[in-house]
Amino acid sequence: TAFVKNLPFKCSEDELAAWFDARGGTVTARIVRDKATGRSRGFAYVEFTEEGAVQAAIMRDGEEFQGRAL
């Protein structure tokens, strides 16, 4: 599992998972949301199918996703 910050506030879990999946085997993405409003807090946890995929994701630090550097 990797911690991802600086998410676009309008992205969905499916979009985030698909972006990481194209880069190596995502299982799930969970965007942390404000309990009162349901709005994204700008960070998420992304679970991968294998440890090597986590390392590959970490090497992509700063890549752009929907106009923001993760």
N, CA, C and O atoms as a GROMACS GRO file, in nm:
protein
  280
    1THR      N    1   0.085  -0.118   0.000
    1THR     CA    2   0.000   0.000   0.000
    1THR      C    3   0.088   0.123   0.000
    1THR      O    4   0.189   0.129   0.071
    2ALA      N    5   0.050   0.222  -0.081
    2ALA     CA    6   0.124   0.348  -0.087
    2ALA      C    7   0.033   0.465  -0.053
    2ALA      O    8  -0.085   0.465  -0.088
    3PHE      N    9   0.087   0.562   0.016
    3PHE     CA   10   0.018   0.686   0.050
    3PHE      C   11   0.040   0.782  -0.066
    3PHE      O   12   0.153   0.803  -0.108
    4VAL      N   13  -0.067   0.842  -0.116
    4VAL     CA   14  -0.058   0.935  -0.230
    4VAL      C   15  -0.121   1.067  -0.188
    4VAL      O   16  -0.233   1.070  -0.138
    5LYS      N   17  -0.048   1.176  -0.209
    5LYS     CA   18  -0.102   1.307  -0.171
    5LYS      C   19  -0.106   1.401  -0.291
    5LYS      O   20  -0.053   1.370  -0.397
    6ASN      N   21  -0.170   1.514  -0.271
    6ASN     CA   22  -0.188   1.618  -0.371
    6ASN      C   23  -0.284   1.575  -0.483
    6ASN      O   24  -0.266   1.611  -0.600
    7LEU      N   25  -0.386   1.499  -0.446
    7LEU     CA   26  -0.486   1.455  -0.544
    7LEU      C   27  -0.575   1.570  -0.588
    7LEU      O   28  -0.603   1.661  -0.511
    8PRO      N   29  -0.619   1.566  -0.714
    8PRO     CA   30  -0.722   1.659  -0.757
    8PRO      C   31  -0.849   1.628  -0.676
    8PRO      O   32  -0.882   1.511  -0.657
    9PHE      N   33  -0.919   1.728  -0.629
    9PHE     CA   34  -1.034   1.707  -0.543
    9PHE      C   35  -1.152   1.641  -0.613
    9PHE      O   36  -1.240   1.585  -0.548
   10LYS      N   37  -1.155   1.645  -0.746
   10LYS     CA   38  -1.268   1.588  -0.819
   10LYS      C   39  -1.241   1.449  -0.876
   10LYS      O   40  -1.327   1.394  -0.944
   11CYS      N   41  -1.125   1.391  -0.850
   11CYS     CA   42  -1.097   1.258  -0.904
   11CYS      C   43  -1.172   1.152  -0.824
   11CYS      O   44  -1.207   1.173  -0.708
   12SER      N   45  -1.195   1.038  -0.888
   12SER     CA   46  -1.264   0.927  -0.822
   12SER      C   47  -1.164   0.815  -0.791
   12SER      O   48  -1.053   0.814  -0.843
   13GLU      N   49  -1.207   0.723  -0.707
   13GLU     CA   50  -1.124   0.606  -0.677
   13GLU      C   51  -1.096   0.526  -0.803
   13GLU      O   52  -0.984   0.479  -0.823
   14ASP      N   53  -1.196   0.512  -0.888
   14ASP     CA   54  -1.179   0.436  -1.013
   14ASP      C   55  -1.075   0.501  -1.104
   14ASP      O   56  -0.992   0.431  -1.162
   15GLU      N   57  -1.079   0.633  -1.117
   15GLU     CA   58  -0.982   0.704  -1.202
   15GLU      C   59  -0.841   0.689  -1.147
   15GLU      O   60  -0.746   0.667  -1.222
   16LEU      N   61  -0.828   0.703  -1.016
   16LEU     CA   62  -0.696   0.691  -0.954
   16LEU      C   63  -0.642   0.548  -0.968
   16LEU      O   64  -0.525   0.529  -1.001
   17ALA      N   65  -0.727   0.450  -0.942
   17ALA     CA   66  -0.685   0.310  -0.956
   17ALA      C   67  -0.645   0.279  -1.100
   17ALA      O   68  -0.545   0.210  -1.122
   18ALA      N   69  -0.720   0.329  -1.197
   18ALA     CA   70  -0.688   0.304  -1.338
   18ALA      C   71  -0.553   0.367  -1.374
   18ALA      O   72  -0.475   0.307  -1.448
   19TRP      N   73  -0.525   0.486  -1.323
   19TRP     CA   74  -0.398   0.554  -1.352
   19TRP      C   75  -0.281   0.471  -1.299
   19TRP      O   76  -0.181   0.451  -1.369
   20PHE      N   77  -0.293   0.423  -1.176
   20PHE     CA   78  -0.187   0.341  -1.119
   20PHE      C   79  -0.183   0.203  -1.182
   20PHE      O   80  -0.075   0.146  -1.198
   21ASP      N   81  -0.299   0.148  -1.218
   21ASP     CA   82  -0.304   0.015  -1.279
   21ASP      C   83  -0.227   0.013  -1.410
   21ASP      O   84  -0.161  -0.086  -1.442
   22ALA      N   85  -0.234   0.121  -1.485
   22ALA     CA   86  -0.160   0.130  -1.611
   22ALA      C   87  -0.009   0.131  -1.586
   22ALA      O   88   0.071   0.112  -1.678
   23ARG      N   89   0.029   0.154  -1.459
   23ARG     CA   90   0.170   0.161  -1.422
   23ARG      C   91   0.213   0.042  -1.337
   23ARG      O   92   0.327   0.038  -1.289
   24GLY      N   93   0.121  -0.057  -1.316
   24GLY     CA   94   0.165  -0.178  -1.248
   24GLY      C   95   0.078  -0.237  -1.140
   24GLY      O   96   0.117  -0.234  -1.023
   25GLY      N   97  -0.036  -0.290  -1.172
   25GLY     CA   98  -0.110  -0.380  -1.085
   25GLY      C   99  -0.179  -0.328  -0.961
   25GLY      O  100  -0.149  -0.375  -0.852
   26THR      N  101  -0.267  -0.234  -0.974
   26THR     CA  102  -0.343  -0.182  -0.861
   26THR      C  103  -0.454  -0.279  -0.820
   26THR      O  104  -0.516  -0.342  -0.906
   27VAL      N  105  -0.478  -0.289  -0.691
   27VAL     CA  106  -0.592  -0.365  -0.641
   27VAL      C  107  -0.704  -0.267  -0.608
   27VAL      O  108  -0.814  -0.279  -0.662
   28THR      N  109  -0.678  -0.172  -0.521
   28THR     CA  110  -0.780  -0.074  -0.482
   28THR      C  111  -0.716   0.062  -0.458
   28THR      O  112  -0.597   0.074  -0.431
   29ALA      N  113  -0.799   0.163  -0.468
   29ALA     CA  114  -0.760   0.298  -0.430
   29ALA      C  115  -0.870   0.352  -0.338
   29ALA      O  116  -0.988   0.342  -0.370
   30ARG      N  117  -0.829   0.408  -0.225
   30ARG     CA  118  -0.927   0.462  -0.131
   30ARG      C  119  -0.892   0.608  -0.103
   30ARG      O  120  -0.791   0.637  -0.039
   31ILE      N  121  -0.976   0.698  -0.152
   31ILE     CA  122  -0.957   0.840  -0.129
   31ILE      C  123  -1.017   0.873   0.008
   31ILE      O  124  -1.130   0.836   0.036
   32VAL      N  125  -0.940   0.942   0.090
   32VAL     CA  126  -0.987   0.981   0.223
   32VAL      C  127  -1.076   1.103   0.206
   32VAL      O  128  -1.039   1.201   0.141
   33ARG      N  129  -1.195   1.096   0.266
   33ARG     CA  130  -1.295   1.202   0.252
   33ARG      C  131  -1.333   1.259   0.388
   33ARG      O  132  -1.326   1.191   0.491
   34ASP      N  133  -1.374   1.385   0.388
   34ASP     CA  134  -1.425   1.451   0.507
   34ASP      C  135  -1.557   1.385   0.547
   34ASP      O  136  -1.645   1.369   0.463
   35LYS      N  137  -1.571   1.347   0.672
   35LYS     CA  138  -1.691   1.277   0.717
   35LYS      C  139  -1.817   1.362   0.706
   35LYS      O  140  -1.924   1.311   0.674
   36ALA      N  141  -1.805   1.490   0.733
   36ALA     CA  142  -1.922   1.578   0.733
   36ALA      C  143  -1.969   1.614   0.592
   36ALA      O  144  -2.090   1.620   0.566
   37THR      N  145  -1.874   1.638   0.501
   37THR     CA  146  -1.912   1.687   0.368
   37THR      C  147  -1.900   1.582   0.258
   37THR      O  148  -1.964   1.594   0.154
   38GLY      N  149  -1.819   1.478   0.281
   38GLY     CA  150  -1.796   1.377   0.178
   38GLY      C  151  -1.696   1.420   0.073
   38GLY      O  152  -1.671   1.346  -0.022
   39ARG      N  153  -1.638   1.537   0.088
   39ARG     CA  154  -1.541   1.588  -0.009
   39ARG      C  155  -1.403   1.527   0.016
   39ARG      O  156  -1.366   1.497   0.129
   40SER      N  157  -1.329   1.511  -0.091
   40SER     CA  158  -1.194   1.457  -0.084
   40SER      C  159  -1.106   1.547   0.003
   40SER      O  160  -1.120   1.670   0.001
   41ARG      N  161  -1.017   1.484   0.078
   41ARG     CA  162  -0.920   1.559   0.159
   41ARG      C  163  -0.788   1.573   0.085
   41ARG      O  164  -0.693   1.630   0.138
   42GLY      N  165  -0.781   1.522  -0.040
   42GLY     CA  166  -0.662   1.541  -0.123
   42GLY      C  167  -0.556   1.434  -0.109
   42GLY      O  168  -0.445   1.450  -0.160
   43PHE      N  169  -0.588   1.324  -0.040
   43PHE     CA  170  -0.492   1.214  -0.033
   43PHE      C  171  -0.564   1.080  -0.034
   43PHE      O  172  -0.685   1.072  -0.011
   44ALA      N  173  -0.487   0.974  -0.062
   44ALA     CA  174  -0.545   0.841  -0.076
   44ALA      C  175  -0.444   0.735  -0.039
   44ALA      O  176  -0.325   0.761  -0.022
   45TYR      N  177  -0.496   0.614  -0.026
   45TYR     CA  178  -0.413   0.494  -0.008
   45TYR      C  179  -0.440   0.404  -0.128
   45TYR      O  180  -0.556   0.375  -0.160
   46VAL      N  181  -0.334   0.361  -0.193
   46VAL     CA  182  -0.346   0.276  -0.311
   46VAL      C  183  -0.279   0.143  -0.280
   46VAL      O  184  -0.161   0.138  -0.245
   47GLU      N  185  -0.356   0.035  -0.293
   47GLU     CA  186  -0.305  -0.099  -0.266
   47GLU      C  187  -0.269  -0.165  -0.398
   47GLU      O  188  -0.344  -0.158  -0.495
   48PHE      N  189  -0.152  -0.230  -0.402
   48PHE     CA  190  -0.101  -0.294  -0.523
   48PHE      C  191  -0.100  -0.445  -0.509
   48PHE      O  192  -0.104  -0.498  -0.398
   49THR      N  193  -0.095  -0.514  -0.623
   49THR     CA  194  -0.096  -0.660  -0.623
   49THR      C  195   0.035  -0.720  -0.577
   49THR      O  196   0.038  -0.832  -0.528
   50GLU      N  197   0.144  -0.645  -0.592
   50GLU     CA  198   0.274  -0.698  -0.551
   50GLU      C  199   0.365  -0.585  -0.504
   50GLU      O  200   0.347  -0.470  -0.542
   51GLU      N  201   0.461  -0.620  -0.421
   51GLU     CA  202   0.549  -0.521  -0.361
   51GLU      C  203   0.631  -0.444  -0.466
   51GLU      O  204   0.655  -0.325  -0.450
   52GLY      N  205   0.672  -0.510  -0.571
   52GLY     CA  206   0.748  -0.443  -0.676
   52GLY      C  207   0.670  -0.330  -0.741
   52GLY      O  208   0.728  -0.231  -0.784
   53ALA      N  209   0.539  -0.344  -0.747
   53ALA     CA  210   0.455  -0.239  -0.805
   53ALA      C  211   0.454  -0.115  -0.716
   53ALA      O  212   0.446  -0.003  -0.766
   54VAL      N  213   0.463  -0.135  -0.586
   54VAL     CA  214   0.470  -0.021  -0.493
   54VAL      C  215   0.599   0.056  -0.518
   54VAL      O  216   0.598   0.178  -0.527
   55GLN      N  217   0.709  -0.015  -0.530
   55GLN     CA  218   0.838   0.050  -0.556
   55GLN      C  219   0.836   0.125  -0.688
   55GLN      O  220   0.891   0.235  -0.698
   56ALA      N  221   0.773   0.068  -0.790
   56ALA     CA  222   0.762   0.134  -0.920
   56ALA      C  223   0.679   0.262  -0.907
   56ALA      O  224   0.711   0.363  -0.970
   57ALA      N  225   0.574   0.256  -0.828
   57ALA     CA  226   0.489   0.375  -0.807
   57ALA      C  227   0.565   0.485  -0.735
   57ALA      O  228   0.552   0.602  -0.769
   58ILE      N  229   0.644   0.448  -0.637
   58ILE     CA  230   0.722   0.546  -0.562
   58ILE      C  231   0.824   0.615  -0.653
   58ILE      O  232   0.852   0.734  -0.635
   59MET      N  233   0.878   0.543  -0.749
   59MET     CA  234   0.974   0.602  -0.842
   59MET      C  235   0.908   0.705  -0.934
   59MET      O  236   0.978   0.783  -0.999
   60ARG      N  237   0.776   0.707  -0.940
   60ARG     CA  238   0.704   0.803  -1.024
   60ARG      C  239   0.662   0.928  -0.946
   60ARG      O  240   0.576   1.003  -0.991
   61ASP      N  241   0.722   0.949  -0.831
   61ASP     CA  242   0.694   1.066  -0.749
   61ASP      C  243   0.701   1.192  -0.834
   61ASP      O  244   0.800   1.216  -0.903
   62GLY      N  245   0.595   1.271  -0.828
   62GLY     CA  246   0.592   1.397  -0.902
   62GLY      C  247   0.525   1.390  -1.038
   62GLY      O  248   0.507   1.493  -1.103
   63GLU      N  249   0.488   1.268  -1.084
   63GLU     CA  250   0.418   1.258  -1.213
   63GLU      C  251   0.282   1.326  -1.204
   63GLU      O  252   0.220   1.331  -1.098
   64GLU      N  253   0.237   1.376  -1.318
   64GLU     CA  254   0.112   1.450  -1.323
   64GLU      C  255  -0.008   1.358  -1.341
   64GLU      O  256  -0.008   1.268  -1.425
   65PHE      N  257  -0.112   1.383  -1.262
   65PHE     CA  258  -0.240   1.313  -1.271
   65PHE      C  259  -0.349   1.419  -1.267
   65PHE      O  260  -0.364   1.489  -1.167
   66GLN      N  261  -0.423   1.431  -1.374
   66GLN     CA  262  -0.532   1.528  -1.386
   66GLN      C  263  -0.486   1.669  -1.347
   66GLN      O  264  -0.556   1.743  -1.278
   67GLY      N  265  -0.365   1.705  -1.394
   67GLY     CA  266  -0.315   1.840  -1.375
   67GLY      C  267  -0.243   1.867  -1.244
   67GLY      O  268  -0.206   1.982  -1.217
   68ARG      N  269  -0.222   1.764  -1.162
   68ARG     CA  270  -0.152   1.783  -1.035
   68ARG      C  271  -0.039   1.681  -1.021
   68ARG      O  272  -0.053   1.566  -1.063
   69ALA      N  273   0.071   1.725  -0.963
   69ALA     CA  274   0.186   1.636  -0.941
   69ALA      C  275   0.162   1.556  -0.813
   69ALA      O  276   0.145   1.612  -0.705
   70LEU      N  277   0.160   1.423  -0.827
   70LEU     CA  278   0.136   1.337  -0.710
   70LEU      C  279   0.265   1.313  -0.635
   70LEU      O  280   0.266   1.243  -0.534
   0.00000   0.00000   0.00000
